[in-house]
Amino acid sequence: MLARPNRLTRGADYKAVVRRGRRCASANTVVYTSATGESRPPRFGFIVSRQVGSAVVRNTLRRRLKAVCAEALTDVRPGSDVVIRVLPSGRDADFAALRADVTRCLARSGA
């Protein structure tokens, strides 16, 4: 579980990261990263639309992504904002596939 300081909560923050951040796409996710100059813990946000599936499927994917981000928390630079969008193909992805996609994109984007 991600602590409160490690979560994006405002819509304006999501919008800023998606519009101005670096983008890395994979088979199941699209990861947007934005480095701010602030000295604060990294923050993560998740976008899982209805196209992915029912509420049960969406919440399961969101919980899996939170666990992946909690593992990667120490590897992400302080002050970074990360938004992870799940694609409809992510509906059938298991935990290992999601972890591989997210960690590859985080390493690639330099977060």
Secondary structure, 3 states (H helix, E strand, C coil): CCCHHHECCCHHHHHHHHHHCEEEECCCEEEEEEECCCCCCCEEEEECCHHHCCHHHHHHHHHHHHHHHHHHHHHCCCCEEEEEEECHHHHHCCHHHHHHHHHHHHHHHCC
